[in-house]
Amino acid sequence: MKFTLTTQEKYDTIIDNVMEHIDEIVVIFDEKGNLKKMNSLCDQLLPFKRSEVEGKNINYLVDRKLVVDPIILEMIDTREKVFKDIVYPGGKIISYTAIPRYDADGNFQGGVLTGRDVSRIVNLMRGTTKADDEVEYISASKSIDDIKKIIKTISSSDASVFILGESGTGKEIIARMVYSTSYRADKPFIAINCASIPQDLIESELFGYEPGSFTGARKDGKVGLIELAHEGTLFLDEIGELPLETQKKILRVCQEKSIMRLGGVESIDVDVRFICATNKTYEEIKNPKIFRQDLYYRLGVIPITVPPLRNRKEDIIPITQYYVDRFNQKYNRNVQLTEGAMKILLANDWPGNIRELKNVIERLVILSAFEQVDQDMMARIMGLENIADINEQHSCSIERNGECLDDQPLCQKGLGPICIDGIMDIDEAHRIVEQKIISKAIKKYGNVTKAAEAIGINPSTIYRKIKTGYLEIDLQDK
């Protein structure tokens, strides 16, 4: 018996043939989001098979979490071309384009979704600019070597890690090292800066929300960042800035291993490893008015304290050389530092830590008129008028039991003599010196904002230290 193909069947055959010759994911869907046709590349690149979803509605995939951020629904809603890059577990990145289709009369007919695997391109770009995504901590000090040993020891563990350290000490690099050596290294790493998200949005970002949960919410709802980190690692940077009520909800996630979206009625199971970081001091974290102690006990199973750069100056030279090489390559320069220039770097206390040092080196490579950078050039780059300024900035008189030690670079310019009578707790000594520096700066500049800028910290840090009783400074009329 001979069969004759209808015109529609011939057309479908041609379409199928064309789709198979396109080196991209191709999905044809109608105006309601029903998936009509998919090419075989979908089986290779997507986390599901055509046989499982072809003929079904896009909402079927959304309900089963096979699709997290449905570009098809967004295109149907806007009826305009939509572009979106989506990262899948394991690091695969698909760059999607959804294009609407209309018939001859202008009626909306659905659209075509195409997707290209750009993972290789992204990885090549990361390979040529590897330093932009550092996962190795450059160091020569025993203190950082000890931290690296801890990271190696806990590589097979799933315990929560809590990283303390001043701003700019490289806490996120430590977090990424923990992640990259763990068995979750092939799963998502979701990093959240808790201080950068407005408090009225933080919970919707963390937990997500159901459609229509509040005014301004997306029509199709939103998946939260915790849910996106499922089976992977969630890095909560500056966790100390979270409101106490949000901290309470994070504690519930740790205990119950589930979340509930805003406006939701059903809990969603999540398997997440927590890595947290804060620039608050240990004393501040132990203050229940700032941080919930039950949450700290949950998250602080493996505590790691990253010391400031001023306490491990043997790291300055290797870090400097690393960034000199990096920025020489980036800006096509061949800048080198003389021994005198290195001595200036070693003499500095670096209140901004590695971040400040990195910025100085980048500025140096860009602005230096010569390839050999001497101490005078380094002084100008660092904003110091001459070498005498540097010597004065990093020296002061220290009195101990009546003896004046003029050659000890232990305080900032203009601090005056500090009397040390016997032995005291080092944290208390740090508090006394900090209080004196901040008090003197506020007195000189007349307000907290200018004082904070002069000594290289945030105004909020001064207010917080005073509010918690860590510093005793009268801010009346300031």
C-alpha positions, 0 to 999 in steps of 0.5 A: 500500500502506498502512502502519500504525505499531506501538505502539512506533513510535508511542511512538518518534515521540512521543519524537522529537518531544518531544526536538526541542522541548526547548531542550537537548541530550538523549541517551537511553542504556541501562544499558550506555552505548549511545547510543540517541537524540539530538536535533538540538541535539547536532549544533549544540553538540557537537564531533561529529555524531549520525550518527557516534555514535548507536547506539554505546557511550559508550566509543567516544567516550572511546577516540577522545577525542571525550569527555574526562570522561564523565558518562554512565559516572559516572552508570551507576557511581553510579546517581545524578543527576550534574551536571557543567560541561564546557569545550570547545575555544574556550571553549564551556561545557555544563552537563550533568545525567545522570538514571538511569531505572528500570522499574516493577519498579525495574530500572536501565534507563540514563538521560537526559543533558541539557546546556545551553550556558551560555557566554553566561551565563558571558560575561555574568557575566565582563562585569559582573565583568571585573576578576576575570579580568584580561588587561590589565596596568595600568601607566605605567612604561617597564619594563612597557611594554617587556614589553607590546612583547615580548608584541606582538612574539611574538604570532605565535610559538609559543616558550615563555615563562618569567616571573620575578618576586616573588609578587604582581607579576602574572605570571599576568596577563602569561601570559594576555596572551601567550595572548590575543594568540597564534594559540592564543587560541581554544584551551584555556588550562590554568593549574596552580599547581605549588606547590598540588598535593601532590608525590605527586599532581602527576604524576597531575594533569599526565599523567593515569592509566589505570583501576586504576593505583593504589589510589584511582584512578578506575575510568575513569581520568583525563585529565591537565591537559597532555592537556587543553591539547592545541592550546592553552596550558599555564601552569605557575605556580610551576614552580620548586616541581616535584620534579626528577624531575617536571621531567625528565618535563616535559622529555621532553614538550617534546622528544617532544611526547607524554605517557604516562599513569600505568599506560599503555603507549602515548604520546599526542601533545600539541601544547602551548605552554608558559608558565611562571612562578616567584617564585624569583630568577634565581640560584635558577633557575640552581641545578641542585639546584633547577631542571634547566638543560636544562629551563630552556633549553627553556622559557626561549626568551623570558624575561620579568622582571617588576620588583617594584612598589617599583622602578616606583612610577609604576605605583602611582597607576594601579593604585590608581585601577583598584582603587578604581573596581573595588571602588567598583562592587563594594561600591556605594561612592564612595570617593576618595583625597586627595593625602595618602593617595596620598603614603602609598601611594607611600611604601610599599615594597609587599613583597607587590607588586600583590596587597598593594596590591589588598588594601589598596584593597579593605579601604579601600573596605569599611571607610572611614566617609567617601568622602574618604580622607585620610592619617590614614585611610590610615595606620589602614587600613594598620595604622600608628598615625600619620603619624610611624610612616610617616615612620619606617618609610620612612626611615633613615640611609645612609652613603656615603663618610662622609656620612650621608644621612638623607632617603633612604627606602631601608631598613626601620625599624630597619635601621640605617646601610648603608655603600656604599663605591664601586660594587657589583653591584646583585644583591649589594647586594640580597643584603646588605640582604636578609641583614641584614633577615632576620638582624635579624628572626630575632634579634628574633622567635626563629624563622623563622616569626615573622620571615618573617611580620614582613617579609612573606615565606614561611618556606620562602623563608628556608629555601630561600635559606639552603639554596642558599647565597644567604644566610649565616644561622645557624639553630642553636637557631631 
